[in-house]
């Protein structure tokens, strides 16, 4: 005679973190059911399945997987993940921080800040108040985003602010620098509504 114990475990085999916007992705689950036999010990029955994940909009999300055996025992597990834009780095003439180069700019000039997000994602992709910038000592370029408390809003040389070119599939924000920054270094921070913060370091020259 066999007695069907409650489902003992539900394992989600893929731990999700950040996934790209509109990426086709499925969560794979492994379900473990233990069956006890009187005088016969117990054995394990396993099954698996997949569940499509929602990646149609950016932000933090969660999905719950539920397993149910033949006699009604049920167990659930929840997986959390974040859907983010497919940011591939700033485009020329800007050098990204990973290059180890400091970007030079003439104080008071306008700097085209260009990037791609895997196609057109609307013009409302920037977090409120961004881009922002902050001054830092020129002898020690930051390797991460400076603290929020040091950041101040910047001005665009364009009346429209952020724009998008359908042909090149590039976003562009023309940053108007200040003549008073001559000889100083600043970090430009671009934050998106998906929570990503990207930065680039500049030295303003006379």
MDAnalysis code that builds the backbone (N, CA, C; Angstrom):
import MDAnalysis as mda
import numpy as np

u = mda.Universe.empty(618, n_residues=206, atom_resindex=np.repeat(np.arange(206), 3), trajectory=True)
u.add_TopologyAttr("name", ["N", "CA", "C"] * 206)
u.add_TopologyAttr("resid", np.arange(1, 207))
u.add_TopologyAttr("resname", ["UNK", "UNK", "UNK", "UNK", "UNK", "UNK", "UNK", "UNK", "UNK", "UNK", "UNK", "UNK", "UNK", "UNK", "UNK", "UNK", "UNK", "UNK", "UNK", "UNK", "UNK", "UNK", "UNK", "UNK", "UNK", "UNK", "UNK", "UNK", "UNK", "UNK", "UNK", "UNK", "UNK", "UNK", "UNK", "UNK", "UNK", "UNK", "UNK", "UNK", "UNK", "UNK", "UNK", "UNK", "UNK", "UNK", "UNK", "UNK", "UNK", "UNK", "UNK", "UNK", "UNK", "UNK", "UNK", "UNK", "UNK", "UNK", "UNK", "UNK", "UNK", "UNK", "UNK", "UNK", "UNK", "UNK", "UNK", "UNK", "UNK", "UNK", "UNK", "UNK", "UNK", "UNK", "UNK", "UNK", "UNK", "UNK", "UNK", "UNK", "UNK", "UNK", "UNK", "UNK", "UNK", "UNK", "UNK", "UNK", "UNK", "UNK", "UNK", "UNK", "UNK", "UNK", "UNK", "UNK", "UNK", "UNK", "UNK", "UNK", "UNK", "UNK", "UNK", "UNK", "UNK", "UNK", "UNK", "UNK", "UNK", "UNK", "UNK", "UNK", "UNK", "UNK", "UNK", "UNK", "UNK", "UNK", "UNK", "UNK", "UNK", "UNK", "UNK", "UNK", "UNK", "UNK", "UNK", "UNK", "UNK", "UNK", "UNK", "UNK", "UNK", "UNK", "UNK", "UNK", "UNK", "UNK", "UNK", "UNK", "UNK", "UNK", "UNK", "UNK", "UNK", "UNK", "UNK", "UNK", "UNK", "UNK", "UNK", "UNK", "UNK", "UNK", "UNK", "UNK", "UNK", "UNK", "UNK", "UNK", "UNK", "UNK", "UNK", "UNK", "UNK", "UNK", "UNK", "UNK", "UNK", "UNK", "UNK", "UNK", "UNK", "UNK", "UNK", "UNK", "UNK", "UNK", "UNK", "UNK", "UNK", "UNK", "UNK", "UNK", "UNK", "UNK", "UNK", "UNK", "UNK", "UNK", "UNK", "UNK", "UNK", "UNK", "UNK", "UNK", "UNK", "UNK", "UNK", "UNK", "UNK", "UNK", "UNK", "UNK", "UNK", "UNK"])
u.atoms.positions = np.array([
    [0.852, -1.205, 0.000],
    [0.000, 0.000, 0.000],
    [0.880, 1.244, 0.000],
    [0.534, 2.212, -0.808],
    [1.316, 3.447, -0.904],
    [0.489, 4.627, -0.417],
    [1.142, 5.532, 0.318],
    [0.499, 6.760, 0.788],
    [1.173, 7.938, 0.107],
    [0.390, 8.827, -0.510],
    [0.941, 9.969, -1.235],
    [1.121, 11.135, -0.275],
    [2.393, 11.419, 0.071],
    [2.683, 12.573, 0.925],
    [2.367, 13.861, 0.180],
    [2.349, 14.952, 0.942],
    [2.214, 16.260, 0.308],
    [3.419, 16.527, -0.582],
    [3.221, 17.334, -1.603],
    [4.350, 17.715, -2.445],
    [5.441, 18.290, -1.557],
    [6.615, 17.691, -1.603],
    [7.652, 18.081, -0.658],
    [8.445, 19.294, -1.090],
    [8.494, 19.556, -2.386],
    [9.349, 20.657, -2.812],
    [8.964, 21.116, -4.207],
    [9.227, 22.380, -4.470],
    [9.072, 22.924, -5.808],
    [10.301, 23.759, -6.073],
    [11.115, 23.338, -7.022],
    [12.356, 24.025, -7.317],
    [12.234, 24.801, -8.613],
    [12.591, 26.084, -8.585],
    [12.675, 26.879, -9.801],
    [14.124, 26.829, -10.247],
    [14.367, 26.226, -11.403],
    [15.734, 25.919, -11.794],
    [16.499, 27.125, -12.322],
    [15.801, 28.217, -12.700],
    [16.459, 29.415, -13.191],
    [16.139, 30.569, -12.254],
    [17.158, 31.154, -11.648],
    [16.963, 32.314, -10.783],
    [17.075, 33.558, -11.648],
    [15.967, 34.266, -11.843],
    [15.945, 35.398, -12.749],
    [16.440, 36.663, -12.050],
    [17.158, 37.495, -12.814],
    [17.571, 38.792, -12.318],
    [17.104, 39.845, -13.318],
    [18.010, 40.348, -14.151],
    [17.633, 41.338, -15.154],
    [17.452, 40.665, -16.509],
    [16.340, 40.951, -17.169],
    [16.103, 40.441, -18.513],
    [15.764, 41.622, -19.413],
    [16.076, 41.490, -20.693],
    [15.867, 42.589, -21.623],
    [14.399, 42.757, -21.980],
    [14.029, 44.002, -22.229],
    [12.685, 44.349, -22.635],
    [12.291, 43.600, -23.908],
    [11.083, 43.029, -23.915],
    [10.509, 42.328, -25.066],
    [11.276, 41.061, -25.441],
    [12.088, 40.553, -24.527],
    [12.817, 39.311, -24.770],
    [11.892, 38.117, -24.526],
    [11.887, 37.138, -25.434],
    [11.091, 35.937, -25.234],
    [11.821, 35.029, -24.255],
    [11.174, 34.766, -23.127],
    [11.850, 34.020, -22.072],
    [10.838, 33.164, -21.328],
    [11.253, 31.967, -20.920],
    [10.376, 31.072, -20.169],
    [11.080, 30.626, -18.898],
    [10.311, 30.490, -17.840],
    [10.814, 29.998, -16.559],
    [10.622, 28.487, -16.517],
    [11.670, 27.763, -16.148],
    [11.612, 26.299, -16.090],
    [11.519, 25.863, -14.637],
    [10.526, 25.032, -14.322],
    [10.352, 24.559, -12.954],
    [10.504, 23.054, -12.849],
    [11.065, 22.584, -11.747],
    [11.174, 21.156, -11.463],
    [10.337, 20.862, -10.225],
    [9.436, 19.912, -10.311],
    [8.521, 19.600, -9.227],
    [8.875, 18.236, -8.631],
    [9.014, 18.201, -7.329],
    [9.440, 16.965, -6.647],
    [8.328, 16.498, -5.717],
    [7.878, 15.272, -5.916],
    [6.790, 14.700, -5.119],
    [7.284, 13.412, -4.479],
    [7.133, 13.317, -3.160],
    [7.563, 12.099, -2.466],
    [6.351, 11.230, -2.145],
    [6.476, 9.944, -2.432],
    [5.404, 8.983, -2.140],
    [5.931, 7.960, -1.146],
    [5.228, 7.812, -0.030],
    [5.662, 6.892, 1.016],
    [4.916, 5.564, 0.901],
    [5.630, 4.453, 1.035],
    [5.002, 3.131, 0.998],
    [5.139, 2.451, 2.355],
    [4.058, 1.847, 2.856],
    [4.117, 1.186, 4.152],
    [5.036, -0.019, 4.059],
    [6.147, 0.035, 4.787],
    [7.109, -1.055, 4.764],
    [7.988, -1.071, 3.525],
    [7.845, -0.088, 2.676],
    [8.619, -0.076, 1.440],
    [9.472, 1.183, 1.286],
    [9.611, 1.963, 2.374],
    [10.361, 3.217, 2.279],
    [9.585, 4.249, 1.472],
    [10.280, 5.072, 0.746],
    [9.618, 6.090, -0.061],
    [10.405, 6.320, -1.349],
    [9.723, 6.771, -2.361],
    [10.429, 7.116, -3.582],
    [9.999, 8.510, -4.031],
    [10.777, 9.073, -4.946],
    [10.557, 10.453, -5.399],
    [10.064, 10.457, -6.839],
    [9.007, 11.222, -7.067],
    [8.474, 11.378, -8.409],
    [8.743, 12.819, -8.841],
    [9.288, 13.003, -10.041],
    [9.642, 14.337, -10.517],
    [8.949, 14.641, -11.831],
    [8.642, 15.918, -12.025],
    [8.085, 16.388, -13.295],
    [8.601, 17.804, -13.511],
    [8.425, 18.313, -14.717],
    [8.899, 19.668, -14.998],
    [7.942, 20.364, -15.950],
    [8.104, 21.672, -16.045],
    [7.259, 22.453, -16.944],
    [7.836, 23.839, -17.133],
    [7.268, 24.565, -18.064],
    [7.734, 25.927, -18.336],
    [6.571, 26.913, -18.281],
    [6.910, 28.165, -18.004],
    [5.926, 29.233, -17.921],
    [6.504, 30.475, -18.581],
    [5.813, 31.014, -19.565],
    [6.301, 32.205, -20.268],
    [6.305, 33.411, -19.335],
    [7.353, 34.220, -19.415],
    [7.473, 35.393, -18.565],
    [7.024, 36.650, -19.309],
    [6.452, 37.571, -18.559],
    [6.011, 38.853, -19.105],
    [7.207, 39.795, -19.213],
    [7.611, 40.131, -20.436],
    [8.697, 41.086, -20.660],
    [8.238, 42.236, -21.552],
    [6.929, 42.451, -21.622],
    [6.372, 43.464, -22.506],
    [6.453, 44.878, -21.992],
    [6.879, 45.059, -20.749],
    [7.066, 46.395, -20.191],
    [8.185, 46.337, -19.166],
    [8.874, 47.457, -18.950],
    [10.009, 47.455, -18.029],
    [9.535, 47.581, -16.587],
    [10.414, 47.160, -15.673],
    [10.113, 47.274, -14.253],
    [10.270, 45.950, -13.533],
    [10.050, 45.995, -12.232],
    [10.149, 44.797, -11.398],
    [8.876, 43.972, -11.533],
    [9.030, 42.676, -11.692],
    [7.886, 41.789, -11.879],
    [8.075, 40.508, -11.079],
    [7.009, 39.744, -10.962],
    [7.100, 38.439, -10.312],
    [6.097, 37.501, -10.967],
    [6.391, 36.231, -10.888],
    [5.469, 35.218, -11.402],
    [5.480, 34.039, -10.432],
    [4.354, 33.399, -10.292],
    [4.225, 32.286, -9.354],
    [3.960, 30.989, -10.114],
    [4.706, 29.966, -9.755],
    [4.548, 28.639, -10.341],
    [3.886, 27.745, -9.302],
    [2.841, 27.048, -9.703],
    [2.120, 26.165, -8.786],
    [2.113, 24.742, -9.331],
    [2.412, 23.792, -8.455],
    [2.381, 22.374, -8.823],
    [1.312, 21.670, -7.983],
    [0.591, 20.750, -8.622],
    [-0.472, 20.027, -7.935],
    [-0.410, 18.559, -8.330],
    [-0.424, 17.657, -7.362],
    [-0.337, 16.240, -7.694],
    [-1.726, 15.636, -7.903],
    [-1.770, 14.320, -8.123],
    [-3.024, 13.658, -8.494],
    [-4.062, 13.613, -7.381],
    [-3.631, 13.793, -6.139],
    [-4.591, 13.731, -5.032],
    [-4.870, 15.104, -4.433],
    [-4.414, 16.166, -5.108],
    [-4.779, 17.508, -4.683],
    [-3.776, 18.245, -3.838],
    [-2.641, 17.623, -3.487],
    [-1.605, 18.343, -2.761],
    [-1.024, 19.434, -3.666],
    [-0.791, 20.603, -3.098],
    [-0.382, 21.749, -3.912],
    [0.731, 22.533, -3.230],
    [1.666, 23.048, -4.014],
    [2.739, 23.878, -3.493],
    [3.090, 24.923, -4.549],
    [3.507, 26.111, -4.103],
    [3.821, 27.206, -5.031],
    [5.181, 27.809, -4.710],
    [5.788, 28.423, -5.720],
    [7.044, 29.158, -5.550],
    [6.976, 30.396, -6.431],
    [7.498, 31.506, -5.919],
    [7.448, 32.773, -6.649],
    [8.838, 33.191, -7.104],
    [8.933, 33.626, -8.329],
    [10.185, 34.102, -8.907],
    [10.055, 35.590, -9.214],
    [11.019, 36.381, -8.794],
    [11.008, 37.812, -9.093],
    [12.113, 38.131, -10.096],
    [11.848, 39.106, -10.953],
    [12.823, 39.500, -11.962],
    [12.544, 40.935, -12.386],
    [13.517, 41.548, -13.039],
    [13.380, 42.912, -13.522],
    [13.557, 42.943, -15.035],
    [12.671, 43.652, -15.714],
    [12.770, 43.829, -17.155],
    [13.394, 45.199, -17.407],
    [14.503, 45.231, -18.147],
    [15.238, 46.474, -18.378],
    [15.431, 46.727, -19.873],
    [15.698, 47.985, -20.205],
    [16.012, 48.329, -21.589],
    [17.352, 47.717, -21.989],
    [17.488, 47.431, -23.274],
    [18.723, 46.848, -23.793],
    [19.713, 47.976, -24.115],
    [20.255, 48.573, -23.059],
    [21.234, 49.655, -23.210],
    [22.575, 49.051, -23.604],
    [23.151, 49.540, -24.711],
    [24.396, 48.955, -25.226],
    [25.603, 49.876, -25.058],
    [25.455, 50.957, -24.298],
    [26.563, 51.879, -24.089],
    [26.342, 53.195, -24.812],
    [27.076, 54.221, -24.373],
    [27.012, 55.512, -25.047],
    [27.753, 55.427, -26.375],
    [27.286, 56.189, -27.329],
    [27.846, 56.141, -28.686],
    [28.808, 57.300, -28.922],
    [29.710, 57.191, -29.925],
    [30.629, 58.277, -30.250],
    [29.868, 59.580, -30.485],
    [30.442, 60.704, -30.064],
    [31.860, 60.892, -29.724],
    [32.225, 60.591, -28.270],
    [31.327, 60.009, -27.497],
    [31.607, 59.741, -26.090],
    [32.343, 58.408, -25.929],
    [33.378, 58.410, -25.063],
    [34.061, 57.182, -24.670],
    [33.449, 56.683, -23.371],
    [33.031, 55.418, -23.362],
    [32.425, 54.833, -22.167],
    [33.476, 54.598, -21.086],
    [33.056, 54.568, -19.799],
    [34.014, 54.372, -18.695],
    [34.870, 53.125, -18.823],
    [34.331, 52.073, -19.455],
    [35.101, 50.822, -19.557],
    [36.362, 50.990, -20.406],
    [36.418, 52.042, -21.221],
    [37.612, 52.274, -22.040],
    [38.763, 52.828, -21.214],
    [38.446, 53.350, -20.009],
    [39.470, 53.937, -19.157],
    [39.846, 55.344, -19.563],
    [39.134, 55.899, -20.544],
    [39.449, 57.235, -21.041],
    [38.553, 58.289, -20.396],
    [39.123, 59.465, -20.191],
    [38.346, 60.616, -19.727],
    [37.925, 61.415, -20.953],
    [36.653, 61.754, -21.039],
    [36.161, 62.534, -22.167],
    [36.511, 64.007, -21.980],
    [37.063, 64.602, -23.021],
    [37.365, 66.028, -22.981],
    [36.287, 66.816, -23.694],
    [35.898, 67.954, -23.120],
    [34.869, 68.793, -23.711],
    [35.200, 70.254, -23.433],
    [34.919, 71.109, -24.378],
    [35.155, 72.534, -24.168],
    [34.050, 73.105, -23.302],
    [34.424, 73.753, -22.206],
    [33.443, 74.326, -21.292],
    [32.561, 75.321, -22.032],
    [31.239, 75.149, -21.874],
    [30.285, 76.018, -22.537],
    [29.747, 75.462, -23.839],
    [30.352, 74.373, -24.313],
    [29.903, 73.773, -25.574],
    [28.747, 72.803, -25.331],
    [28.181, 72.310, -26.423],
    [27.089, 71.338, -26.351],
    [27.617, 69.952, -26.683],
    [27.225, 68.958, -25.905],
    [27.714, 67.584, -26.080],
    [26.554, 66.672, -26.470],
    [26.622, 66.039, -27.646],
    [25.569, 65.084, -28.021],
    [25.745, 63.762, -27.279],
    [24.783, 63.441, -26.438],
    [24.812, 62.193, -25.670],
    [23.889, 61.210, -26.380],
    [24.484, 60.207, -27.042],
    [23.705, 59.274, -27.854],
    [23.795, 57.850, -27.291],
    [22.693, 57.108, -27.459],
    [22.662, 55.718, -27.009],
    [21.522, 54.986, -27.709],
    [21.557, 53.655, -27.625],
    [20.502, 52.817, -28.183],
    [19.852, 51.980, -27.086],
    [18.563, 51.681, -27.291],
    [17.819, 50.860, -26.331],
    [17.106, 49.704, -27.022],
    [17.701, 49.226, -28.117],
    [17.081, 48.115, -28.826],
    [15.860, 48.519, -29.623],
    [15.880, 49.732, -30.176],
    [14.744, 50.226, -30.950],
    [14.030, 51.356, -30.226],
    [12.952, 51.822, -30.797],
    [12.202, 52.944, -30.225],
    [11.345, 52.468, -29.057],
    [11.573, 53.039, -27.888],
    [10.839, 52.686, -26.678],
    [10.060, 53.881, -26.131],
    [9.692, 54.818, -26.992],
    [9.004, 56.048, -26.619],
    [10.046, 57.069, -26.132],
    [9.616, 58.324, -25.991],
    [10.530, 59.372, -25.524],
    [10.507, 59.522, -24.001],
    [9.655, 58.769, -23.350],
    [9.584, 58.856, -21.891],
    [10.425, 57.821, -21.192],
    [11.614, 57.537, -21.714],
    [12.455, 56.478, -21.150],
    [13.340, 56.959, -20.003],
    [13.470, 58.290, -19.850],
    [14.331, 58.827, -18.790],
    [13.560, 58.988, -17.484],
    [14.239, 58.697, -16.377],
    [13.640, 58.927, -15.065],
    [13.462, 60.430, -14.852],
    [12.498, 60.802, -14.026],
    [12.180, 62.209, -13.786],
    [13.409, 62.979, -13.300],
    [13.674, 64.130, -13.939],
    [14.783, 64.983, -13.530],
    [16.123, 64.651, -14.158],
    [16.181, 63.587, -14.938],
    [17.452, 63.168, -15.551],
    [17.480, 63.532, -17.024],
    [18.730, 63.673, -17.540],
    [20.061, 63.432, -16.966],
    [20.438, 64.450, -15.881],
    [21.435, 64.079, -15.074],
    [21.994, 64.949, -14.049],
    [23.514, 64.864, -14.113],
    [24.175, 65.790, -13.403],
    [25.639, 65.740, -13.368],
    [26.150, 66.176, -12.002],
    [27.402, 65.885, -11.746],
    [28.035, 66.268, -10.488],
    [29.529, 66.465, -10.716],
    [30.123, 67.386, -9.967],
    [31.571, 67.614, -10.048],
    [32.308, 66.577, -9.209],
    [33.498, 66.204, -9.666],
    [34.347, 65.311, -8.889],
    [35.798, 65.746, -9.064],
    [36.693, 65.395, -8.120],
    [38.105, 65.770, -8.236],
    [38.726, 65.148, -9.481],
    [39.388, 65.944, -10.288],
    [39.937, 65.449, -11.551],
    [40.999, 64.367, -11.374],
    [41.613, 64.290, -10.224],
    [42.659, 63.289, -10.017],
    [42.145, 61.904, -9.725],
    [40.826, 61.749, -9.532],
    [40.282, 60.434, -9.172],
    [38.920, 60.253, -9.830],
    [38.922, 59.800, -11.055],
    [37.669, 59.600, -11.782],
    [36.833, 58.494, -11.146],
    [35.559, 58.740, -10.869],
    [34.693, 57.713, -10.263],
    [34.552, 56.496, -11.168],
    [34.464, 55.331, -10.543],
    [34.257, 54.093, -11.295],
    [32.813, 53.613, -11.151],
    [31.988, 54.437, -10.505],
    [30.569, 54.123, -10.345],
    [29.793, 55.434, -10.316],
    [28.472, 55.331, -10.257],
    [27.630, 56.523, -10.213],
    [27.841, 57.244, -8.884],
    [28.012, 58.567, -8.938],
    [28.187, 59.343, -7.709],
    [26.882, 59.328, -6.921],
    [26.925, 59.586, -5.593],
    [25.707, 59.576, -4.773],
    [24.660, 60.565, -5.275],
    [23.390, 60.200, -5.120],
    [22.279, 61.039, -5.587],
    [22.348, 62.462, -5.044],
    [22.777, 62.595, -3.797],
    [22.801, 63.906, -3.157],
    [23.752, 64.890, -3.813],
    [24.691, 64.403, -4.616],
    [25.664, 65.276, -5.271],
    [25.231, 65.665, -6.691],
    [24.198, 65.028, -7.192],
    [23.764, 65.249, -8.568],
    [22.831, 66.455, -8.684],
    [22.998, 67.196, -9.762],
    [22.111, 68.323, -10.052],
    [21.610, 68.182, -11.484],
    [20.425, 68.711, -11.746],
    [19.849, 68.620, -13.085],
    [20.673, 69.419, -14.080],
    [20.652, 68.988, -15.325],
    [21.415, 69.667, -16.363],
    [20.453, 70.307, -17.370],
    [21.003, 71.054, -18.308],
    [20.196, 71.725, -19.317],
    [20.497, 71.160, -20.692],
    [19.472, 71.117, -21.524],
    [19.628, 70.644, -22.893],
    [19.757, 71.833, -23.836],
    [20.612, 71.672, -24.838],
    [20.758, 72.719, -25.847],
    [19.608, 72.673, -26.842],
    [18.800, 71.622, -26.758],
    [17.660, 71.456, -27.644],
    [16.367, 71.723, -26.893],
    [15.435, 72.385, -27.544],
    [14.157, 72.700, -26.910],
    [13.340, 71.446, -26.649],
    [13.599, 70.391, -27.421],
    [12.825, 69.157, -27.270],
    [13.433, 68.187, -26.256],
    [14.677, 68.468, -25.795],
    [15.318, 67.557, -24.859],
    [15.728, 66.267, -25.545],
    [15.176, 65.144, -25.099],
    [15.521, 63.849, -25.684],
    [14.832, 63.687, -27.041],
    [15.580, 63.177, -28.017],
    [15.026, 62.931, -29.347],
    [15.419, 61.536, -29.813],
    [14.794, 61.084, -30.897],
    [15.073, 59.746, -31.437],
    [15.136, 59.816, -32.948],
    [16.139, 59.150, -33.509],
    [16.308, 59.088, -34.959],
    [15.897, 57.690, -35.435],
    [14.828, 57.624, -36.218],
    [14.303, 56.331, -36.664],
    [15.285, 55.593, -37.576],
    [16.061, 56.325, -38.370],
    [16.980, 55.703, -39.310],
    [18.143, 55.008, -38.597],
    [18.782, 55.731, -37.678],
    [19.927, 55.169, -36.948],
    [19.502, 54.394, -35.707],
    [18.234, 54.554, -35.295],
    [17.690, 53.944, -34.075],
    [18.448, 54.406, -32.835],
    [18.846, 55.676, -32.849],
    [19.600, 56.250, -31.738],
    [18.789, 57.313, -31.004],
    [18.907, 57.275, -29.686],
    [18.391, 58.367, -28.853],
    [19.493, 59.414, -28.731],
    [19.093, 60.670, -28.594],
    [20.088, 61.746, -28.454],
    [19.594, 62.807, -27.489],
    [20.499, 63.206, -26.598],
    [20.228, 64.301, -25.670],
    [21.435, 65.237, -25.754],
    [21.200, 66.481, -26.166],
    [22.307, 67.429, -26.327],
    [22.495, 68.195, -25.015],
    [23.616, 67.887, -24.359],
    [23.919, 68.449, -23.034],
    [24.653, 69.779, -23.203],
    [24.086, 70.829, -22.616],
    [24.702, 72.149, -22.650],
    [25.584, 72.314, -21.416],
    [26.912, 72.370, -21.617],
    [27.836, 72.536, -20.501],
    [27.960, 74.011, -20.119],
    [28.591, 74.258, -18.981],
    [28.716, 75.612, -18.440],
    [30.171, 76.102, -18.587],
    [30.348, 77.345, -19.007],
    [31.697, 77.896, -19.149],
    [32.434, 77.918, -17.814],
    [31.687, 78.004, -16.724],
    [32.292, 78.056, -15.390],
    [32.939, 76.732, -14.998],
    [32.695, 75.669, -15.768],
    [33.269, 74.361, -15.452],
    [34.679, 74.192, -16.006],
    [35.221, 75.189, -16.667],
    [36.557, 75.088, -17.279],
    [37.588, 74.645, -16.249],
    [38.354, 73.617, -16.598],
    [39.384, 73.098, -15.710],
    [38.870, 72.125, -14.671],
    [37.561, 71.848, -14.679],
    [36.962, 70.953, -13.689],
    [36.454, 69.671, -14.363],
    [36.174, 68.703, -13.530],
    [35.684, 67.421, -14.028],
    [34.264, 67.165, -13.517],
    [33.449, 66.553, -14.389],
    [32.061, 66.271, -14.029],
    [31.660, 64.886, -14.524],
    [30.738, 64.309, -13.798],
    [30.142, 63.042, -14.219],
    [28.716, 63.304, -14.692],
    [28.392, 62.766, -15.850],
    [27.042, 62.846, -16.381],
    [26.335, 61.521, -16.099],
    [25.143, 61.604, -15.520],
    [24.385, 60.398, -15.170],
    [23.055, 60.388, -15.920],
    [22.830, 59.302, -16.640],
    [21.560, 59.090, -17.344],
    [20.845, 57.932, -16.653],
    [19.686, 58.231, -16.072],
    [18.906, 57.195, -15.389],
    [17.620, 56.939, -16.158],
    [17.280, 55.666, -16.313],
    [16.095, 55.281, -17.069],
    [14.955, 54.861, -16.137],
    [13.754, 54.817, -16.688],
    [12.584, 54.452, -15.884],
    [12.613, 52.988, -15.451],
    [13.506, 52.180, -16.037],
    [13.629, 50.783, -15.610],
    [14.546, 50.629, -14.410],
    [15.127, 51.753, -13.935],
    [15.997, 51.719, -12.758],
    [17.473, 51.729, -13.078],
    [17.858, 51.516, -14.329],
    [19.270, 51.547, -14.702],
    [19.828, 52.963, -14.608],
    [21.032, 53.099, -14.074],
    [21.764, 54.368, -14.073],
    [23.083, 54.165, -14.815],
    [23.302, 54.954, -15.847],
    [24.528, 54.867, -16.642],
    [25.272, 56.195, -16.546],
    [26.593, 56.142, -16.552],
    [27.357, 57.375, -16.339],
    [28.539, 57.463, -17.287],
    [29.047, 58.671, -17.427],
    [30.257, 58.917, -18.204],
    [30.958, 60.122, -17.588],
    [32.300, 60.102, -17.582],
    [33.085, 61.159, -16.940],
    [33.689, 62.117, -17.979],
    [33.661, 63.415, -17.633],
    [34.171, 64.454, -18.529],
    [35.139, 65.383, -17.809],
    [36.072, 65.930, -18.567],
    [36.890, 67.038, -18.088],
    [36.616, 68.225, -19.008],
    [36.198, 69.347, -18.399],
    [35.885, 70.545, -19.160],
    [37.141, 71.389, -19.340],
    [37.405, 71.762, -20.564],
    [38.599, 72.539, -20.882],
    [38.212, 73.950, -21.338],
    [39.176, 74.877, -21.210],
    [38.902, 76.271, -21.580],
    [38.825, 76.401, -23.097],
])
